[in-house]
Amino acid sequence: MNDFAQIRQRFPILKQTENGQPLVYLDSGATSQKPQEVIDAITRYYTLENANVHRGVYGLSERATEAYEGAREKVRRFMNAVSTKEVVFVRGTTEAINLVAATWGRANMNPGDEVIITEMEHHSNIVPWQLLRDELGIRLTVLRINQKGEICLNALESLLSERTKLLSITHMSNALGTINPVKEMTALAHKVGAKVLIDGAQAVPHMKVDVQDIGCDFYAFSAHKMYGPTGIGVLYGKESLLEAMPPYQGGGDMIYSVTFERTEYNVLPYKFEAGTPHIAGGIGLGAAVDFMESIGQDKIAEYENQLLQYATEKLKAIDGLRIIGEAENKGGVISFIVEGAHPHDMATLMDQDGIAVRASHHCAMPVMQHFDVPATVRASFGVYNNFDDIDCLVAAVVEARDMLL
Ligand SMILES: Cc1ncc(COP(=O)(O)O)c(CN[C@@H]2CONC2=O)c1O
């Protein structure tokens, strides 16, 4: 049994059947499945370590705090951040981006200042900037994509100006699979003095991310996409920026002292972590980091690329199927349509064969508009998928197509 076949055995949920067929889970882009060690870490916390963190002066609370803050250090090392002060726990990528818009955005942007995003963004990296535009009168500029679903660095350079205060971009598209050249994009933005936020929700599960190497100012991701629990994610921010930003929410734990006249805020990262945190989620995230590092992100990326190449070759051979998003550099996501068959009908029929794929606009409606499709069928891979899964996917696509046409 090869390594990845053994890894698959660590996911209990994959042992079940769906409609009498083995479950073929190909929707990791929406949320990944969880290995036993992540499930066990969360169970262990509630079984043996549950207490509120940071303020208890008794052993149980100290052990809960050690487990929770130990997870923060794991994330720091995982992203190669300089300090745990730069690792803010949030609910997920969406909250991370909203936090930056609400704090750094409000404190640093004035009417006429510009945010640049790309045409392939998820709605969580579009709507927060629209809200800020409508509140502050800033400009929101879109970097268009080509017919392969790629951005053009020269076009970005032409858009950047002294007016640009933030470049906010996805590292990897959830709808197209496109991997953006974020390091080069960051360098171009910094040349005009703009800050850079990277939406890493789809990238972190699939590849090694080194925030110091990229040079970005903010980086956001969600635990539930990289084998961890829902409800916990990370905002990385350069310490100097986080230090200068006002708090996001007010309450307990984010304070040092409170009088009715004024409040002195807590140090980083706690200034941004008001209220009782998702302690079990943080510990589960730490276990997910351990899981990914036990395999090796480069090994994950290489394996998933083999799956992607195989799936692309097999799907392209199906009459009437069009792949949406054919970037030279892609991660483990493949979107497609079958002419004459609505994606929702395709996915519904494929479910009858035990195939779990997403049929949607994937919260990337501008991408659908660009390719003039209402939605796509999307298969997205995790470390537990294999080539048999892809053979099952292809057979189900053909069967659904023949039933619908
Ligand atoms: C690129 C990208 N950015 C942000 C988000 C938002 O993440 P949270 O929901 O964890 O805050 C997602 C979610 N991906 C969606 C969710 O379902 N299917 C998808 O592709 C995403 O793919």
The ligand as a Gaussian input file, in Angstrom:
#p B3LYP/6-31G(d) Opt

LIG

0 1
 C      -10.583000      31.286000      -2.119000
 C      -11.507000      31.338000      -0.931000
 N      -11.493000      32.430000      -0.132000
 C      -12.292000      32.520000       0.954000
 C      -13.165000      31.504000       1.278000
 C      -14.034000      31.635000       2.533000
 O      -13.552000      30.729000       3.486000
 P      -14.404000      30.532000       4.825000
 O      -15.778000      30.154000       4.377000
 O      -13.692000      29.419000       5.568000
 O      -14.362000      31.845000       5.554000
 C      -13.232000      30.356000       0.476000
 C      -14.232000      29.274000       0.816000
 N      -14.433000      28.326000      -0.208000
 C      -15.759000      28.024000      -0.600000
 C      -16.624000      27.442000       0.485000
 O      -17.349000      26.352000      -0.190000
 N      -16.789000      26.109000      -1.445000
 C      -15.785000      27.003000      -1.705000
 O      -15.030000      26.984000      -2.652000
 C      -12.382000      30.260000      -0.634000
 O      -12.382000      29.162000      -1.418000

